[in-house]
Amino acid sequence: MSVPSVAPLDASKLRIELTPSPKDLPDPSTLVFGQTFTDHMLTAKWNIQTGWADPVIQPYGPLALDPSSTVLHYAPTLFEGMKAYVDKQGRTRLFRPDLNMARLNRGAARLAFPTLDGETLTELIKELLRVDQRWIPTAEGCSLYIRPTMIGTRASLGVGPSTEVLLFVILSPVAKYYASGAKPVSLLGSTKDVRAWPKGTGSYKFGLNYGACVQPQLEAAQQGYQQVLWLYGDDDEVTEVGMMNFWGAKRGANGVVELFTPPLGDIILPGVTRDSVLALARAHADPSHPFRLAGLPDELVVSERKVTMPELRDAARDGSLLEVFGTGTAAVVTSVERIGYRDEDVVVPVEGGSTGGFGRIAEAFYDVLQAIQYGDAEHEGWSVLV
């Protein structure tokens, strides 16, 4: 149930306070994901009695929080991950921001935060991008990462709805994810730790879902793996790949290729890239749809269904497993080459891609998504001009 807002978030009341000391732009080749931030940020405060205060674009800097703020004790915080891209004409673009706004509002309602008009927040983000436009990298494959965040700021140690909330948006220029060429990753199938569970909050982009994943990630690295494949239940149900959505492909007994991903529910985050891959795959698989994607088999079955690790292991053993990959905002698509599972390394094929770092299917989705995001290809109005 969403909290009523007395005064709505109003983009027409935006105030802009420019920094008197603009920073030097970094060399794109030196960028490390999430380590460099632009000159300005967007903030807006909400109070249960008055609603939203006027939004402000102000110099990037520390936040002032009371030590008893609820976010510091009970973790009422949510965030989104988006990117802005510069096309060949020098225009700034966003990729499917409506999905990010819908997911943000869904999370806000779950935390008893105020919901807001997604188009209004998108317009405010666009204005922030205009103010810091010089920070959007124009080098090939680079982009500007956008992090909208909401936190509970009520000064109280009582457990209850936060009667004060801070919305802020910060920007971070990021380099091409595969700077030295795409490389497949290795996963450790976790049978000890779980990321999410039924009727929990794993399907929301909450900060509390991420902090507890760090230690299992370190343990996986100590065993020679780069990410965790999160498993759940007695049958080792596959859920997510690190912080990405999971995808697999295998050839059926009839020779038809099935592309599959776990269905959305309490333990699967509704990723924007996931939704995009699903839509592209279904369009390709539909004989009546004009869209076709080079690299995908002509006959393709697209499934949202439960996947277990024993199924993947057996498919790898009998040769029917074709690919495994993850999708998310940061890397877009990442292929998987092996999965550690119950003292066995399940070897996953990574074949057919032009670079060797992707499988054929993963590369097809990576290439088309990049083309859409940078405005080189059009699909369903997904790329939104700023």
C-alpha distance (Angstrom), angle and dihedral (degrees) to the residues before:
residue distance angle dihedral
M1 . . .
S2 3.80 . .
V3 3.80 122.6 .
P4 3.82 114.3 -114.5
S5 3.78 115.0 -114.0
V6 3.81 118.2 -144.5
A7 3.81 96.8 -160.4
P8 3.82 114.2 27.9
L9 3.77 123.2 -134.2
D10 3.81 102.8 -87.7
A11 3.81 121.3 -161.7
S12 3.82 91.1 -168.7
K13 3.81 89.3 67.0
L14 3.80 93.9 55.6
R15 3.81 114.9 138.9
I16 3.78 120.0 -157.4
E17 3.81 121.1 -153.5
L18 3.79 109.6 -178.7
T19 3.78 121.3 -149.9
P20 3.80 115.4 -107.5
S21 3.81 90.0 -148.3
P22 3.84 112.2 49.9
K23 3.80 112.9 -166.2
D24 3.78 125.7 -123.8
L25 3.77 114.5 -98.6
P26 3.81 114.6 -108.4
D27 3.78 124.7 -122.5
P28 3.84 104.3 -100.2
S29 3.80 89.8 -134.9
T30 3.82 90.0 63.4
L31 3.81 97.3 51.2
V32 3.80 118.5 122.0
F33 3.81 116.2 -166.4
G34 3.80 111.7 -90.6
Q35 3.81 96.6 -3.3
T36 3.82 101.9 100.8
F37 3.81 125.5 57.6
T38 3.77 134.6 -167.8
D39 3.81 129.5 -115.1
H40 3.80 97.7 -95.1
M41 3.79 144.6 36.9
L42 3.78 135.9 -165.8
T43 3.80 120.2 -123.0
A44 3.80 134.7 179.2
K45 3.80 127.8 173.8
W46 3.79 125.8 -147.9
N47 3.79 128.2 -160.6
I48 3.79 124.4 -174.0
Q49 3.81 91.9 -130.1
T50 3.81 100.9 44.7
G51 3.81 104.0 21.6
W52 3.80 121.7 -144.1
A53 3.77 120.9 2.5
D54 3.80 120.0 -146.0
P55 3.81 111.3 -67.6
V56 3.80 116.2 -117.5
I57 3.79 134.2 -157.6
Q58 3.79 103.7 -154.1
P59 3.80 139.8 159.5
Y60 3.81 113.2 -65.1
G61 3.79 109.4 -102.1
P62 3.81 147.6 124.6
L63 3.79 122.1 -48.0
A64 3.82 120.7 -124.0
L65 3.81 110.1 -132.5
D66 3.78 131.8 172.9
P67 3.84 109.8 -117.4
S68 3.81 88.6 -121.5
S69 3.82 94.0 54.4
T70 3.77 108.9 139.4
V71 3.82 92.6 -126.2
L72 3.81 89.6 64.8
H73 3.80 93.5 53.7
Y74 3.80 111.2 27.0
A75 3.83 101.8 22.5
P76 3.82 102.1 -123.7
T77 3.79 94.8 169.3
L78 3.78 135.1 124.8
F79 3.78 133.5 178.3
E80 3.79 143.7 -176.3
G81 3.79 132.0 -141.5
M82 3.81 118.5 -143.6
K83 3.79 137.5 150.9
A84 3.78 137.8 -143.2
Y85 3.81 119.1 -147.8
V86 3.81 134.6 -165.6
D87 3.80 115.2 -135.9
K88 3.81 127.7 -149.8
Q89 3.82 90.2 -89.1
G90 3.80 91.3 56.2
R91 3.79 93.9 -107.7
T92 3.81 122.6 140.4
R93 3.81 118.1 -123.0
L94 3.80 137.8 -171.5
F95 3.81 123.8 -153.8
R96 3.81 116.2 -129.3
P97 3.84 96.1 -39.1
D98 3.81 90.4 172.9
L99 3.80 89.5 72.1
N100 3.79 91.7 52.3
M101 3.80 91.0 50.0
A102 3.80 92.2 49.3
R103 3.81 91.2 50.1
L104 3.81 91.5 47.1
N105 3.80 91.6 52.9
R106 3.80 91.8 46.9
G107 3.79 89.4 53.8
A108 3.80 92.8 44.4
A109 3.79 91.0 55.6
R110 3.84 90.6 50.3
L111 3.82 90.6 53.4
A112 3.84 93.2 45.6
F113 3.80 88.5 -112.8
P114 3.80 121.8 141.6
T115 3.77 115.4 -89.6
L116 3.79 118.3 -136.2
D117 3.77 142.2 -161.8
G118 3.79 106.0 -81.7
E119 3.80 94.3 -152.5
T120 3.80 90.1 54.4
L121 3.79 92.8 52.8
T122 3.80 90.0 45.6
E123 3.81 90.0 53.9
L124 3.80 90.2 50.2
I125 3.80 90.4 50.2
K126 3.79 89.6 50.0
E127 3.80 89.7 54.1
L128 3.80 90.5 49.8
L129 3.81 88.0 52.0
R130 3.80 90.2 51.4
V131 3.80 91.0 51.3
D132 3.82 92.3 49.4
Q133 3.79 97.0 31.6
R134 3.80 92.9 128.6
W135 3.81 88.1 65.1
I136 3.80 95.1 62.3
P137 3.83 104.6 102.2
T138 3.78 115.0 -126.1
A139 3.81 96.6 -167.1
E140 3.80 114.4 114.1
G141 3.77 112.9 -77.9
C142 3.81 95.0 5.6
S143 3.80 124.5 123.0
L144 3.79 144.5 165.6
Y145 3.78 114.7 -99.5
I146 3.82 114.1 -141.6
R147 3.81 121.0 -154.7
P148 3.85 115.2 -170.2
T149 3.81 108.9 -173.4
M150 3.80 137.4 -178.5
I151 3.80 123.1 -163.8
G152 3.78 134.6 179.1
T153 3.82 109.6 -115.3
R154 3.80 102.2 175.0
A155 3.82 108.5 137.8
S156 3.78 100.1 -129.1
L157 3.79 140.2 101.3
G158 3.78 91.0 -146.5
V159 3.79 115.4 110.4
G160 3.79 107.7 -120.5
P161 3.79 144.0 94.2
S162 3.78 113.7 -37.2
T163 3.80 105.4 -115.0
E164 3.81 89.4 -163.9
V165 3.79 125.8 49.7
L166 3.78 133.8 -179.6
L167 3.79 121.2 -149.3
F168 3.79 115.7 -165.2
V169 3.79 136.4 166.8
I170 3.80 124.1 -157.2
L171 3.80 129.5 -176.6
S172 3.80 130.8 -142.5
P173 3.82 126.5 -174.9
V174 3.79 110.8 -133.2
A175 3.78 131.8 -166.4
K176 3.77 126.9 -129.6
Y177 3.81 103.9 -64.5
Y178 3.79 93.8 -136.0
A179 3.81 95.7 44.0
S180 3.81 93.8 160.3
G181 3.79 96.6 31.1
A182 3.78 132.4 -69.5
K183 3.79 116.1 -64.5
P184 3.81 126.3 -169.2
V185 3.80 116.1 -123.8
S186 3.77 134.4 -135.4
L187 3.80 122.3 -128.5
L188 3.78 135.3 -155.4
G189 3.80 110.8 -143.8
S190 3.79 101.8 -135.2
T191 3.79 113.8 -138.1
K192 3.82 92.1 162.6
D193 3.80 105.0 51.3
V194 3.81 131.7 38.1
R195 3.80 128.3 -153.4
A196 3.81 97.3 -155.3
W197 3.77 141.8 -5.4
P198 3.82 138.2 -154.2
K199 3.81 115.1 -70.0
G200 3.81 89.8 13.0
T201 3.81 130.5 108.3
G202 3.81 101.2 -93.6
S203 3.79 92.0 115.1
Y204 3.81 91.9 60.2
K205 3.79 126.8 78.6
F206 3.79 93.9 -120.7
G207 3.79 124.3 153.3
L208 3.81 90.0 -129.9
N209 3.82 89.8 66.6
Y210 3.78 93.2 62.6
G211 3.81 110.0 43.0
A212 3.80 94.9 64.5
C213 3.82 90.5 52.4
V214 3.80 93.5 67.0
Q215 3.80 99.3 79.1
P216 3.84 94.8 49.3
Q217 3.80 87.3 48.9
L218 3.81 90.2 54.2
E219 3.80 90.7 48.6
A220 3.79 90.4 51.4
A221 3.80 90.1 51.5
Q222 3.80 90.6 50.9
Q223 3.81 88.0 56.7
G224 3.79 92.8 50.2
Y225 3.81 101.1 -96.9
Q226 3.79 127.9 120.6
Q227 3.80 101.6 -149.8
V228 3.79 141.6 15.6
L229 3.79 121.6 -111.7
W230 3.78 101.4 -148.6
L231 3.81 112.9 -136.8
Y232 3.79 128.2 -173.8
G233 3.79 137.1 -161.1
D234 3.77 135.9 1.0
D235 3.81 92.2 -57.4
D236 3.84 92.9 51.8
E237 3.78 95.7 -117.7
V238 3.81 112.2 -158.9
T239 3.81 113.0 -122.5
E240 3.82 117.0 159.0
V241 3.82 141.2 -8.9
G242 3.78 107.4 -125.3
M243 3.82 100.8 -62.5
M244 3.82 93.3 -21.1
N245 3.79 136.7 88.1
F246 3.80 116.1 -102.2
W247 3.82 126.3 -118.0
G248 3.78 132.4 177.4
A249 3.79 137.2 177.9
K250 3.78 129.9 -160.7
R251 3.78 138.6 165.9
G252 3.79 116.5 -112.9
A253 3.80 127.3 -139.2
N254 3.81 88.4 -97.0
G255 3.81 90.9 55.2
V256 3.81 94.7 -109.5
V257 3.81 116.2 133.0
E258 3.81 117.3 -125.5
L259 3.81 119.5 -156.1
F260 3.79 108.9 -161.3
T261 3.80 141.0 179.9
P262 3.83 131.8 173.6
P263 3.82 113.9 -91.6
L264 3.76 120.4 -107.3
G265 3.78 115.6 -95.9
D266 3.78 141.0 118.1
I267 3.81 94.5 -41.2
I268 3.81 102.9 39.7
L269 3.81 123.6 76.8
P270 3.83 112.5 -133.9
G271 3.80 95.3 -123.4
V272 3.80 120.4 -161.8
T273 3.82 90.7 -139.6
R274 3.81 89.5 47.6
D275 3.78 91.2 53.6
S276 3.81 90.2 47.8
V277 3.82 94.7 50.2
L278 3.80 89.6 47.3
A279 3.81 92.1 51.5
L280 3.81 93.2 46.4
A281 3.80 92.5 47.4
R282 3.80 93.2 48.8
A283 3.80 91.6 47.9
H284 3.82 89.8 51.7
A285 3.81 91.7 47.4
D286 3.82 92.8 50.5
P287 3.84 109.6 89.6
S288 3.81 89.9 -157.6
H289 3.82 93.3 55.5
P290 3.82 117.6 87.6
F291 3.81 94.0 -143.2
R292 3.80 116.6 104.3
L293 3.78 126.4 172.9
A294 3.79 119.5 -150.2
G295 3.79 110.2 -130.1
L296 3.79 96.1 37.7
P297 3.80 120.7 99.9
D298 3.79 114.2 -103.2
E299 3.80 90.6 -122.7
L300 3.78 110.6 50.8
V301 3.79 135.0 163.3
V302 3.82 115.3 -154.2
S303 3.82 116.7 -157.4
E304 3.77 137.6 -177.3
R305 3.79 100.9 -162.9
K306 3.76 145.3 128.8
V307 3.81 113.7 -73.5
T308 3.80 125.2 -167.5
M309 3.77 130.5 -162.2
P310 3.83 92.9 -123.2
E311 3.83 87.7 57.7
L312 3.81 91.1 53.3
R313 3.81 92.0 45.4
D314 3.81 92.5 50.7
A315 3.82 91.7 45.9
A316 3.80 89.9 52.0
R317 3.81 90.3 50.1
D318 3.81 95.5 50.4
G319 3.81 94.1 41.5
S320 3.81 97.6 -115.5
L321 3.83 94.7 112.7
L322 3.79 108.7 97.5
E323 3.81 105.7 173.3
V324 3.78 146.6 -14.5
F325 3.80 122.2 -160.0
G326 3.79 142.9 157.7
T327 3.79 130.2 -133.0
G328 3.80 131.0 -153.8
T329 3.79 144.3 133.4
A330 3.80 98.2 -91.5
A331 3.82 102.2 50.8
V332 3.84 97.5 13.6
V333 3.84 91.8 -150.9
T334 3.81 130.4 10.4
S335 3.81 124.2 -177.3
V336 3.82 122.4 -140.2
E337 3.81 122.8 -138.6
R338 3.81 103.4 -178.9
I339 3.80 141.3 5.0
G340 3.78 124.5 -153.1
Y341 3.79 107.8 -139.4
R342 3.80 128.2 168.6
D343 3.81 95.5 -26.4
E344 3.81 93.0 -43.6
D345 3.79 132.0 101.0
V346 3.79 109.6 -134.7
V347 3.81 105.3 -153.5
V348 3.80 114.7 -143.3
P349 3.82 121.0 -160.2
V350 3.81 116.4 -115.9
E351 3.78 100.3 -174.7
G352 3.77 140.9 139.9
G353 3.79 100.2 32.0
S354 3.79 117.2 125.3
T355 3.82 94.3 -126.6
G356 3.80 102.3 40.4
G357 3.80 90.5 -123.8
F358 3.79 95.0 87.7
G359 3.75 135.5 45.6
R360 3.78 114.7 -121.8
I361 3.81 94.8 -100.9
A362 3.81 95.7 43.3
E363 3.80 91.0 48.5
A364 3.79 91.7 50.8
F365 3.80 91.1 56.7
Y366 3.80 93.4 42.2
D367 3.80 92.6 52.6
V368 3.79 96.4 46.8
L369 3.80 94.1 45.0
Q370 3.79 91.5 50.5
A371 3.81 89.7 48.8
I372 3.81 91.2 52.3
Q373 3.81 94.6 43.6
Y374 3.81 93.2 51.8
G375 3.80 93.2 43.8
D376 3.81 96.8 -110.5
A377 3.81 91.4 119.7
E378 3.79 133.2 28.5
H379 3.79 124.9 -135.4
E380 3.80 127.6 165.1
G381 3.81 92.9 -35.8
W382 3.81 91.6 -71.3
S383 3.81 95.1 143.0
V384 3.82 108.6 72.0
L385 3.80 120.3 -160.8
V386 3.79 117.3 -132.2
